């Protein structure tokens, strides 16, 4: 008898079909209208091969949220660096990166506070790195955003609003330089084309001829 995978079931009466998705940690999430448990189990058995393959791909992605029970590492500009947790007498948390490793000095073990410091590091790096690159490519492409915003998101690496405000995920700083460049060009191109049709991709390719390689590399990472 096949063992059914663990999952979270979200019932939404507005849905017409059953959808299987995964969160960033590779946990299976089922979204569906109200259906019988038997129907869910039949679907899980039918999709078992797809579920296992998809979960393996997600678990192999780079830049996943930290699992403090395993070896710790943080990605920065496409490279994984070891993270060392060091307890010290000072009550204030200090987070340091020396180019070879990350070190977090703490007094009281608190994973929630640790994550706040990691997020702050990526945000500070994004705010220091991205604007000048946007300015460079905006001038090159003759496309000017009305504003830049930075925040951590779970789904998108970047976006362009109807008013041409560009928003970038601070977790972009996990990515290699070339991939970051692609995201910037991608969002700037949306100032001219608010879609992903042929004209849009032609504009992206004009300034990033190898964009397909960058898209492929981007899929190896998780926000």
N, C-alpha and C positions, 0 to 999 in steps of 0.2 A: 504493500500500500504506500502511495506517495505521500510524503509529508507536505502539508501546505505551508507556504512561507508566511512569516509574520507580516502583518499589514495594519494600517490605520484606515478605517472606513468612514468616509464623510458622505452623509446622505443629504442631497439637495433636490427637493421636489421639482425644481425648475429644469433639471437635466433630463434629457431624453435617452441618453445612452450611458453605458458604464465606461469610465476612463481609468486607465492605469498609469500612474506617474510615480516619480521618485523624488525624495527631497535630496538636499546636497550630501547627506551622509549615506545615501543609498537605501534608505528605508522606503518600502513600498507603500504608496498611498492610493486608495481606491475611492473615486468620486462617482456617485451614481444617484439615480432616483431611488425611491423605496423599492427594493427587490428582495427576494428570498435569499436566505443564507445558502441554500442549495445552488442557486444560480451563480452566486459569487464563487463558490467552491468549484463549480464546473468550469468557470472562466479561468480560474487560477491554474487548474490542471491543464487546460488547453494551451495557456500562455506560459507554461512553466519554463520552457526553453528560452523564450524571449525575456522573461523576467530574470533568469540567471545571467544571461549574456549582458543585459542592460545594467544590472547591478554591478557586475565585474568592471564594466567600462567606467561607471561612476566612481567606484572605489579606487580606480587607477588614476583618476584625475589629480592634477597638481593643485596645490594651494587650498586644500580643503580646510574647514574649521579644525582647530586643534583638538586632538584627543589626548588629554593629559595622562591617560593610562598607558600610552605608547611613547616611542621615541619622538621627541619634539623637534620640529623644524619649521622655519618660516621661509616663505618664498619672497624674494625681492629682486625685481628686474630679471625674472626668468631663472633665477638660481636659488636652490634650496640651501639655507644656512642653518646650522644647529642652534637650538635655543637652550640656554642653561638657566635654570632657576636656582638662585643663590639666596639663602636666608641670611639676613643681617640684623643688627641691633636697632638700626634706625627705623622709625615707624613709616616713613615716607617711601613709597615704591619708586625705584629708579630703573629706567629701561634704557639700555645702551646697545649700539651696534658699532662694531669696530672695523667693519669691512670683511671680517672672517666669521664672526659669530654674533648672535644676539644674546644678551645677558639681562635677565630681569632680577633685580635685587628686591627682596620683600621681607617684611617682618611677620605678617600673618598670611597664611596660605588662603587665597581667595581667587578662584578661577574667574569669577565675574569681573573683579577689578583688573586681573591680568589682561582679560580680553579688551577692556576699555583702553588700556595702555597700548596694546597692539593696534587697535583701531585708530587711536590718536596718531601713532607713528605713521601709518599708511596715509592718513588724511593730511598730515603735515608735509609728507613727501610729495603727495599729489598736488597740493597747493603750491609747493615750491617748484615743481618740475613741469606740470602740464601747461600752465598759462603761456609760458614763453614758446612752447611747441605749437600751441594753438595759434598764437600770434604769427609765428613763422609760416605755418601752412595757410592761415587765413589770407595773409598777404599774397602768397604764391597762387592761391586759388581765386583770389579777388572775391572772397566771401567773408562777411563780417558778422560774428555773433553779437547779439545785444548784451549778453552777460554770460558768465561762467558760474556753475554751481558744482559743489562737491559733496557727496554723501555716500554712505555705504548702503548698497542695495543687494537684494538676494537674486534678482533676475537679470537686470540689464547692466551691460558695461558702460553704456552711454545712451543719451537721447537728445533730441532736438525738438523743442516746443514749437507751436505754431507761431510764436513771436521770436523765434530764432535764439532762444536761450539754450545753451548747451549745458547738459548735466553729465558729469562723469562719476562713475563709481570709484571711490577711493581705493578699492581693492585692485584697481588697474595697476597699482605699483608692484603687484606680484608678477606681472607679465614682462616678457622680454621687450626691449626697446622697439623692435620692429613691429610688434603686435600693438603696442601703445600707439605708435605712429599711425597704424592702420585704423584704429578706433577713432583717432582724432580726424583723420581724413574722411572717414565714413560719416561722422556726425556733421562735419562742415558741409559735406555734399548734400545733406538733408536741408540745408538752408535754401538750396536751389530746387531740390526735388524731394517732396514730402512723401516719398514712396520708395519701393524697392524694385521698380521696373527697369527696363533696359537703359533708359537715359541715365538713371541714377548710377548703375554699375559701370557704365561707360565713363562717367565723370570720376568715379573712384579709381578705375583702372588707369585713367590718364595720369593720375598723380601717385598711384601705387600699383604699378604693372603686375607685381607679384602678390596681389591681395588674396588670391585663393590659397596661397601657402600660409598667409597670416591667419585666415579664417580657420584653416585646418589646425594650426598651432593653438589658436584661441580655444578650440573645442577640447583641448587637453586640460584646460584649467576650469576650476569652479570658482564662482564668486564667493 
